[in-house]
Amino acid sequence: MNIPEFAKLVRANKLMVVQWIGLAIAVLLVDCVTPRGVNEGMLYAIIVILSASARERRLTIALSCVITVLIGVGLAISPPGGALWLVIINRNLTMILVWLVTAVMVRRIRVEHQRDAALRDHESAQAHISLLHGLLPICAWCKQIREPDGRWVKLESYISQHSGANVTHSICPDCKDRVLRQRADQS
C-alpha cells in the first residue's frame, strides 16, 4: 500500500483515528506525570484492541508503530523513579505486549475478512442455485410435469427452467436391449 492509499484509508476512518491518537496522547500525558517505575504504558494495549473495530489491519499496525514511539518518548520524559533497569524491562515488556495484541487483532481482522468473503461467496452461490424441491406432479405415461399454473411441460424443459441444468439424451442398456429386441421382432 502506498502513502496516498494509506492517507485515503485514514480519511475514511478519520473519527476513529483521531480518537485513538487522542487516547494515546492521554496515556502519554499520564506517563509524563507519573514516575518511571509506574507501568501505565499497558493502557496502550487497550487502544490497539479498540483499533480493531475499524477492521483495517494497516491502521492497527500503523497505530502500534505510533504507540511504540510514544512508549519510548514516555520513558525519556517521565520523572525519575524506580530502578532504571527495571523501568527499561517494563517498557520493553509493554512494547512486546502492544505487538502481541497487534498480532492477535490483525489475525482477528484477517479472519473476519475471510469469514465475510466466505459469506458473500455463499450468498452469491445461493442466489445462483435453484433447487427442485417438494412433490412434482408428473404424468405416469408421457413424463410431463404440471406447472403450478396448470400447464404441462416436458421434463427436460422443467429441469432446465427450474434448476439451470441442461438435459442431454442417451439410452440406458435396458432400453437399448428392449428397442433392439422390438426391432428384431418387427423384421
Accessible surface in RSA format (square Angstrom, percent):
REM  Atomic radii and reference values for relative SASA: ProtOr
REM  Chains: A
REM  Algorithm: Lee & Richards
REM  Probe-radius: 1.40
REM  Slices: 20
REM RES _ NUM      All-atoms   Total-Side   Main-Chain    Non-polar    All polar
REM                ABS   REL    ABS   REL    ABS   REL    ABS   REL    ABS   REL
RES MET A   1   111.21  57.6  26.18  17.3  85.03 202.4  32.92  28.0  78.29 103.7
RES ASN A   2    83.81  57.8  72.54  70.1  11.27  27.1  37.97  91.4  45.83  44.3
RES ILE A   3   146.58  83.4 143.90 107.2   2.68   6.5 144.80 104.3   1.78   4.8
RES PRO A   4    93.01  67.8  83.91  76.5   9.10  33.1  90.17  74.4   2.84  17.6
RES GLU A   5    88.79  51.0  83.81  63.4   4.98  11.9  33.10  64.0  55.69  45.5
RES PHE A   6    61.48  30.8  61.48  38.1   0.00   0.0  61.48  37.3   0.00   0.0
RES ALA A   7    36.00  33.1  30.37  46.9   5.63  12.8  35.22  49.6   0.78   2.1
RES LYS A   8   142.17  69.4 141.55  86.9   0.62   1.5  84.22  75.8  57.95  61.7
RES LEU A   9    22.13  12.3  18.43  13.2   3.70   9.3  21.55  15.1   0.59   1.6
RES VAL A  10    42.04  27.7  42.04  38.1   0.00   0.0  42.04  36.5   0.00   0.0
RES ARG A  11   155.56  65.3 141.10  71.9  14.46  34.4  68.28  93.3  87.29  52.9
RES ALA A  12    82.23  75.6  39.83  61.5  42.40  96.4  51.99  73.2  30.24  80.1
RES ASN A  13    22.86  15.8  18.82  18.2   4.04   9.7   4.04   9.7  18.82  18.2
RES LYS A  14   135.32  66.0 133.19  81.7   2.13   5.1  76.77  69.1  58.55  62.4
RES LEU A  15   129.48  72.1 123.52  88.4   5.97  15.0 126.19  88.6   3.29   8.9
RES MET A  16    58.18  30.1  57.71  38.2   0.46   1.1  47.71  40.6  10.47  13.9
RES VAL A  17    25.36  16.7  25.36  23.0   0.00   0.0  25.36  22.0   0.00   0.0
RES VAL A  18    89.42  58.8  84.92  76.9   4.50  10.8  87.37  75.9   2.05   5.6
RES GLN A  19    93.98  52.6  85.52  62.5   8.46  20.1  34.22  72.8  59.76  45.3
RES TRP A  20     9.96   4.0   9.96   4.8   0.00   0.0   4.64   2.5   5.33   8.6
RES ILE A  21    58.90  33.5  58.90  43.9   0.00   0.0  58.90  42.4   0.00   0.0
RES GLY A  22    38.11  47.0   0.00   N/A  38.11  47.0  31.57  86.6   6.54  14.6
RES LEU A  23    78.10  43.5  76.59  54.8   1.52   3.8  76.97  54.1   1.13   3.1
RES ALA A  24     0.15   0.1   0.15   0.2   0.00   0.0   0.15   0.2   0.00   0.0
RES ILE A  25    82.59  47.0  82.59  61.5   0.00   0.0  82.59  59.5   0.00   0.0
RES ALA A  26    47.44  43.6  43.83  67.6   3.61   8.2  46.49  65.5   0.95   2.5
RES VAL A  27    13.29   8.7  12.64  11.4   0.65   1.6  13.23  11.5   0.06   0.2
RES LEU A  28    22.19  12.4  22.19  15.9   0.00   0.0  22.19  15.6   0.00   0.0
RES LEU A  29   110.62  61.6 109.33  78.2   1.28   3.2 109.78  77.1   0.84   2.2
RES VAL A  30    66.79  43.9  65.72  59.5   1.06   2.6  66.64  57.9   0.14   0.4
RES ASP A  31     0.00   0.0   0.00   0.0   0.00   0.0   0.00   0.0   0.00   0.0
RES CYS A  32    32.17  24.3  21.99  24.5  10.18  23.9  16.13  40.9  16.04  17.3
RES VAL A  33   116.69  76.8  90.30  81.7  26.38  63.6  94.23  81.9  22.46  60.9
RES THR A  34    30.91  22.0  30.53  31.0   0.38   0.9  30.91  41.5   0.00   0.0
RES PRO A  35    61.40  44.7  61.40  56.0   0.00   0.0  61.40  50.7   0.00   0.0
RES ARG A  36    59.51  25.0  57.02  29.1   2.49   5.9   2.58   3.5  56.93  34.5
RES GLY A  37    33.50  41.3   0.00   N/A  33.50  41.3  15.33  42.1  18.18  40.7
RES VAL A  38    73.32  48.2  68.48  62.0   4.84  11.7  73.09  63.5   0.23   0.6
RES ASN A  39    44.70  30.8  23.68  22.9  21.02  50.6  20.06  48.3  24.64  23.8
RES GLU A  40    18.09  10.4  10.45   7.9   7.64  18.2  17.93  34.7   0.16   0.1
RES GLY A  41     0.96   1.2   0.00   N/A   0.96   1.2   0.25   0.7   0.71   1.6
RES MET A  42    73.82  38.2  69.51  46.0   4.30  10.2  67.28  57.2   6.54   8.7
RES LEU A  43    78.64  43.8  77.35  55.3   1.28   3.2  77.53  54.4   1.11   3.0
RES TYR A  44     0.00   0.0   0.00   0.0   0.00   0.0   0.00   0.0   0.00   0.0
RES ALA A  45     7.95   7.3   7.95  12.3   0.00   0.0   7.95  11.2   0.00   0.0
RES ILE A  46    92.93  52.9  92.93  69.2   0.00   0.0  92.93  66.9   0.00   0.0
RES ILE A  47     4.49   2.6   4.49   3.3   0.00   0.0   4.49   3.2   0.00   0.0
RES VAL A  48     0.00   0.0   0.00   0.0   0.00   0.0   0.00   0.0   0.00   0.0
RES ILE A  49    84.62  48.2  80.22  59.8   4.41  10.6  80.22  57.8   4.41  12.0
RES LEU A  50    81.09  45.2  78.32  56.0   2.78   7.0  80.76  56.7   0.34   0.9
RES SER A  51     0.01   0.0   0.01   0.0   0.00   0.0   0.00   0.0   0.01   0.0
RES ALA A  52     1.04   1.0   0.08   0.1   0.96   2.2   0.08   0.1   0.96   2.5
RES SER A  53    75.59  63.9  47.21  63.0  28.38  65.4  49.36 105.1  26.24  36.8
RES ALA A  54    14.57  13.4   0.00   0.0  14.57  33.1   1.38   1.9  13.19  34.9
RES ARG A  55    79.97  33.6  79.23  40.4   0.74   1.8  39.91  54.5  40.06  24.3
RES GLU A  56    38.09  21.9  37.77  28.6   0.32   0.8   3.05   5.9  35.04  28.6
RES ARG A  57    93.40  39.2  91.58  46.7   1.82   4.3   6.27   8.6  87.13  52.8
RES ARG A  58   101.85  42.8  98.25  50.1   3.60   8.6  37.75  51.6  64.11  38.9
RES LEU A  59     6.36   3.5   4.66   3.3   1.71   4.3   4.66   3.3   1.71   4.6
RES THR A  60     0.03   0.0   0.00   0.0   0.03   0.1   0.00   0.0   0.03   0.0
RES ILE A  61    72.00  41.0  72.00  53.6   0.00   0.0  72.00  51.8   0.00   0.0
RES ALA A  62    31.22  28.7  24.75  38.2   6.48  14.7  30.39  42.8   0.84   2.2
RES LEU A  63     8.00   4.5   4.53   3.2   3.47   8.7   7.35   5.2   0.65   1.7
RES SER A  64     0.00   0.0   0.00   0.0   0.00   0.0   0.00   0.0   0.00   0.0
RES CYS A  65    63.46  48.0  59.97  66.9   3.49   8.2  27.37  69.3  36.09  38.9
RES VAL A  66    63.03  41.5  60.02  54.3   3.00   7.2  62.94  54.7   0.09   0.2
RES ILE A  67     0.00   0.0   0.00   0.0   0.00   0.0   0.00   0.0   0.00   0.0
RES THR A  68    35.80  25.5  34.19  34.7   1.61   3.8  34.19  45.9   1.61   2.4
RES VAL A  69    97.53  64.2  90.14  81.6   7.39  17.8  96.42  83.8   1.10   3.0
RES LEU A  70    24.73  13.8  24.73  17.7   0.00   0.0  24.73  17.4   0.00   0.0
RES ILE A  71     0.00   0.0   0.00   0.0   0.00   0.0   0.00   0.0   0.00   0.0
RES GLY A  72    29.30  36.1   0.00   N/A  29.30  36.1  23.75  65.2   5.55  12.4
RES VAL A  73    56.91  37.4  53.39  48.3   3.52   8.5  56.02  48.7   0.89   2.4
RES GLY A  74     0.00   0.0   0.00   N/A   0.00   0.0   0.00   0.0   0.00   0.0
RES LEU A  75    44.69  24.9  43.99  31.5   0.70   1.8  43.99  30.9   0.70   1.9
RES ALA A  76    73.20  67.3  45.32  69.9  27.88  63.4  53.93  76.0  19.27  51.0
RES ILE A  77    93.25  53.1  69.82  52.0  23.44  56.5  75.84  54.6  17.42  47.3
RES SER A  78     4.24   3.6   0.00   0.0   4.24   9.8   0.00   0.0   4.24   5.9
RES PRO A  79    49.29  35.9  42.97  39.2   6.32  23.0  49.28  40.7   0.01   0.1
RES PRO A  80   110.48  80.5  95.71  87.2  14.77  53.7  95.91  79.2  14.56  90.5
RES GLY A  81    26.20  32.3   0.00   N/A  26.20  32.3  21.02  57.7   5.18  11.6
RES GLY A  82    62.42  77.0   0.00   N/A  62.42  77.0  28.78  79.0  33.64  75.3
RES ALA A  83    46.53  42.8  29.38  45.3  17.14  39.0  40.26  56.7   6.27  16.6
RES LEU A  84   104.08  58.0  96.74  69.2   7.34  18.4  97.71  68.6   6.37  17.1
RES TRP A  85   162.49  65.2 155.91  75.5   6.58  15.4 143.51  76.5  18.98  30.8
RES LEU A  86    81.75  45.5  81.75  58.5   0.00   0.0  81.75  57.4   0.00   0.0
RES VAL A  87     1.47   1.0   1.43   1.3   0.04   0.1   1.46   1.3   0.01   0.0
RES ILE A  88    73.63  41.9  73.59  54.8   0.04   0.1  73.59  53.0   0.04   0.1
RES ILE A  89    78.77  44.8  77.87  58.0   0.90   2.2  78.72  56.7   0.05   0.1
RES ASN A  90    32.40  22.3  32.39  31.3   0.01   0.0   3.17   7.6  29.23  28.2
RES ARG A  91     7.55   3.2   7.55   3.8   0.00   0.0   4.35   5.9   3.19   1.9
RES ASN A  92    71.07  49.0  70.07  67.7   1.00   2.4  18.55  44.6  52.52  50.8
RES LEU A  93    88.77  49.4  85.93  61.5   2.84   7.1  85.93  60.3   2.84   7.6
RES THR A  94     0.01   0.0   0.01   0.0   0.00   0.0   0.01   0.0   0.00   0.0
RES MET A  95    49.32  25.5  49.02  32.4   0.31   0.7  32.43  27.6  16.89  22.4
RES ILE A  96    94.27  53.6  90.64  67.5   3.63   8.7  93.95  67.7   0.32   0.9
RES LEU A  97    58.16  32.4  56.82  40.7   1.34   3.4  58.05  40.8   0.11   0.3
RES VAL A  98     0.00   0.0   0.00   0.0   0.00   0.0   0.00   0.0   0.00   0.0
RES TRP A  99    90.44  36.3  86.18  41.7   4.26  10.0  81.04  43.2   9.39  15.2
RES LEU A 100   108.71  60.5 107.88  77.2   0.83   2.1 108.31  76.1   0.40   1.1
RES VAL A 101    22.27  14.7  20.90  18.9   1.38   3.3  22.23  19.3   0.04   0.1
RES THR A 102     3.57   2.5   3.57   3.6   0.00   0.0   3.57   4.8   0.00   0.0
RES ALA A 103    58.99  54.2  46.31  71.5  12.67  28.8  54.46  76.7   4.53  12.0
RES VAL A 104    91.89  60.5  87.89  79.6   4.00   9.6  91.07  79.1   0.82   2.2
RES MET A 105    21.65  11.2  21.65  14.3   0.00   0.0  21.49  18.3   0.16   0.2
RES VAL A 106    15.40  10.1  15.40  13.9   0.00   0.0  15.40  13.4   0.00   0.0
RES ARG A 107   129.16  54.2 128.85  65.7   0.31   0.7  48.77  66.7  80.38  48.7
RES ARG A 108   111.13  46.7 104.73  53.4   6.40  15.2  40.74  55.7  70.39  42.7
RES ILE A 109     0.39   0.2   0.39   0.3   0.00   0.0   0.39   0.3   0.00   0.0
RES ARG A 110    89.55  37.6  89.55  45.6   0.00   0.0  23.06  31.5  66.48  40.3
RES VAL A 111    64.19  42.2  63.83  57.8   0.36   0.9  63.83  55.5   0.36   1.0
RES GLU A 112    24.64  14.1  24.52  18.5   0.12   0.3   8.69  16.8  15.95  13.0
RES HIS A 113    73.44  40.1  70.40  48.9   3.03   7.8  49.08  50.6  24.36  28.3
RES GLN A 114   102.92  57.6  94.39  69.0   8.53  20.3  44.34  94.4  58.58  44.4
RES ARG A 115   127.83  53.7 121.19  61.8   6.64  15.8  61.24  83.7  66.59  40.4
RES ASP A 116    29.75  20.8  28.04  27.9   1.71   4.0  11.33  26.7  18.42  18.4
RES ALA A 117    36.65  33.7  35.88  55.4   0.76   1.7  36.65  51.6   0.00   0.0
RES ALA A 118    59.61  54.8  50.33  77.7   9.28  21.1  55.31  77.9   4.30  11.4
RES LEU A 119    90.23  50.2  89.94  64.3   0.28   0.7  90.19  63.3   0.04   0.1
RES ARG A 120   145.25  61.0 140.34  71.5   4.91  11.7  68.81  94.0  76.44  46.3
RES ASP A 121    99.05  69.4  93.19  92.7   5.86  13.9  28.56  67.2  70.49  70.3
RES HIS A 122   105.87  57.9 100.17  69.6   5.70  14.6  66.63  68.7  39.24  45.7
RES GLU A 123   111.62  64.1 104.81  79.3   6.81  16.2  40.28  77.9  71.34  58.2
RES SER A 124    54.96  46.4  47.29  63.1   7.67  17.7  30.54  65.0  24.42  34.2
RES ALA A 125    47.28  43.5  39.64  61.2   7.64  17.4  46.88  66.0   0.40   1.1
RES GLN A 126   102.48  57.3  90.70  66.3  11.78  28.0  22.11  47.1  80.37  61.0
RES ALA A 127    85.98  79.1  44.24  68.3  41.74  94.9  56.08  79.0  29.90  79.2
RES HIS A 128   150.30  82.1 118.03  82.0  32.27  82.6  89.14  91.9  61.15  71.2
RES ILE A 129    91.10  51.8  73.67  54.9  17.44  42.0  76.19  54.9  14.91  40.5
RES SER A 130    63.03  53.3  52.52  70.1  10.51  24.2  20.34  43.3  42.69  59.8
RES LEU A 131   131.70  73.3 114.32  81.8  17.38  43.7 115.23  80.9  16.46  44.3
RES LEU A 132    72.82  40.6  43.81  31.3  29.01  72.9  46.23  32.5  26.59  71.6
RES HIS A 133   154.33  84.3 130.10  90.4  24.23  62.0 104.64 107.8  49.69  57.8
RES GLY A 134    67.29  83.0   0.00   N/A  67.29  83.0  36.28  99.6  31.01  69.4
RES LEU A 135   179.03  99.7 154.89 110.8  24.14  60.7 156.27 109.7  22.77  61.3
RES LEU A 136    66.71  37.2  46.02  32.9  20.70  52.0  46.55  32.7  20.16  54.3
RES PRO A 137    49.97  36.4  37.78  34.4  12.19  44.3  49.61  41.0   0.36   2.2
RES ILE A 138    84.45  48.1  62.53  46.6  21.92  52.8  62.53  45.0  21.92  59.5
RES CYS A 139    32.96  24.9  26.78  29.9   6.19  14.5   9.71  24.6  23.26  25.1
RES ALA A 140    80.77  74.3  58.14  89.7  22.63  51.5  63.56  89.5  17.21  45.6
RES TRP A 141   232.13  93.2 205.68  99.6  26.45  62.1 181.26  96.6  50.87  82.5
RES CYS A 142    73.01  55.2  45.88  51.2  27.13  63.8  41.50 105.1  31.51  34.0
RES LYS A 143   107.53  52.5 106.94  65.6   0.59   1.4  72.56  65.3  34.97  37.2
RES GLN A 144    56.20  31.4  56.20  41.1   0.00   0.0   4.46   9.5  51.74  39.2
RES ILE A 145     0.73   0.4   0.73   0.5   0.00   0.0   0.73   0.5   0.00   0.0
RES ARG A 146   107.64  45.2 102.70  52.4   4.93  11.7  15.43  21.1  92.20  55.9
RES GLU A 147    11.46   6.6   9.60   7.3   1.86   4.4   1.72   3.3   9.74   7.9
RES PRO A 148   135.72  98.9  91.51  83.4  44.22 160.7 105.07  86.7  30.66 190.5
RES ASP A 149   101.72  71.2  60.19  59.9  41.52  98.2  50.06 117.8  51.65  51.5
RES GLY A 150    40.60  50.1   0.00   N/A  40.60  50.1  26.41  72.5  14.19  31.8
RES ARG A 151   132.44  55.6 124.49  63.5   7.95  18.9  72.28  98.8  60.15  36.5
RES TRP A 152   116.90  46.9  91.96  44.5  24.95  58.6  72.16  38.5  44.75  72.6
RES VAL A 153    17.30  11.4  13.75  12.4   3.55   8.6  17.30  15.0   0.00   0.0
RES LYS A 154   136.77  66.7 133.62  82.0   3.15   7.5  77.57  69.8  59.20  63.1
RES LEU A 155    65.29  36.4  63.52  45.4   1.77   4.4  63.52  44.6   1.77   4.8
RES GLU A 156    55.69  32.0  55.42  41.9   0.28   0.7  23.54  45.5  32.16  26.3
RES SER A 157    46.22  39.1  39.07  52.1   7.15  16.5  16.80  35.8  29.42  41.2
RES TYR A 158    22.29  10.4  22.29  12.7   0.00   0.0   1.00   0.8  21.29  26.3
RES ILE A 159    43.31  24.6  43.31  32.3   0.00   0.0  43.31  31.2   0.00   0.0
RES SER A 160    44.19  37.3  32.80  43.8  11.39  26.2  22.94  48.9  21.25  29.8
RES GLN A 161   116.07  64.9  78.80  57.6  37.27  88.7  41.43  88.2  74.63  56.6
RES HIS A 162    63.21  34.5  58.97  41.0   4.23  10.8  40.24  41.5  22.97  26.7
RES SER A 163    34.12  28.8  15.10  20.2  19.02  43.8  15.05  32.0  19.08  26.7
RES GLY A 164    65.10  80.3   0.00   N/A  65.10  80.3  35.77  98.2  29.33  65.7
RES ALA A 165    48.85  44.9  39.46  60.9   9.39  21.4  48.54  68.4   0.31   0.8
RES ASN A 166   134.69  92.9 107.86 104.2  26.83  64.6  27.55  66.3 107.14 103.6
RES VAL A 167    56.35  37.1  29.71  26.9  26.64  64.2  32.81  28.5  23.54  63.9
RES THR A 168   121.27  86.3  98.31  99.7  22.96  54.7  71.18  95.6  50.09  75.7
RES HIS A 169   141.37  77.3 108.38  75.3  32.99  84.4  89.38  92.1  51.99  60.5
RES SER A 170   114.14  96.4  69.66  93.0  44.47 102.4  52.13 111.0  62.00  86.9
RES ILE A 171    93.38  53.1  73.96  55.1  19.42  46.8  78.23  56.3  15.15  41.1
RES CYS A 172    63.09  47.7  51.73  57.7  11.35  26.7  38.70  98.1  24.38  26.3
RES PRO A 173   101.28  73.8  97.95  89.3   3.33  12.1 101.19  83.5   0.09   0.6
RES ASP A 174   107.65  75.4 103.07 102.6   4.58  10.8  26.79  63.0  80.86  80.6
RES CYS A 175    40.32  30.5  40.32  45.0   0.00   0.0   7.34  18.6  32.98  35.6
RES LYS A 176   108.83  53.1 108.36  66.5   0.48   1.1  51.17  46.1  57.66  61.4
RES ASP A 177    72.10  50.5  69.53  69.2   2.57   6.1  13.43  31.6  58.67  58.5
RES ARG A 178   117.68  49.4 117.65  60.0   0.03   0.1  38.17  52.2  79.50  48.2
RES VAL A 179    50.38  33.2  50.38  45.6   0.00   0.0  50.38  43.8   0.00   0.0
RES LEU A 180    95.52  53.2  90.99  65.1   4.54  11.4  91.39  64.2   4.14  11.1
RES ARG A 181   146.83  61.6 144.94  73.9   1.89   4.5  69.78  95.4  77.05  46.7
RES GLN A 182    95.21  53.2  93.26  68.2   1.95   4.7  30.06  64.0  65.15  49.4
RES ARG A 183   156.27  65.6 153.46  78.2   2.80   6.7  46.20  63.1 110.07  66.7
RES ALA A 184    69.66  64.0  47.86  73.9  21.80  49.6  55.33  77.9  14.33  38.0
RES ASP A 185   121.91  85.4  90.28  89.9  31.63  74.8  32.06  75.5  89.85  89.6
RES GLN A 186   153.88  86.1 115.98  84.8  37.90  90.2  47.51 101.1 106.38  80.7
RES SER A 187   126.20 106.6  61.01  81.4  65.18 150.2  71.44 152.1  54.76  76.7
END  Absolute sums over single chains surface
CHAIN  1 A    12841.3      10947.6       1893.8       8501.7       4339.6
END  Absolute sums over all chains
TOTAL         12841.3      10947.6       1893.8       8501.7       4339.6
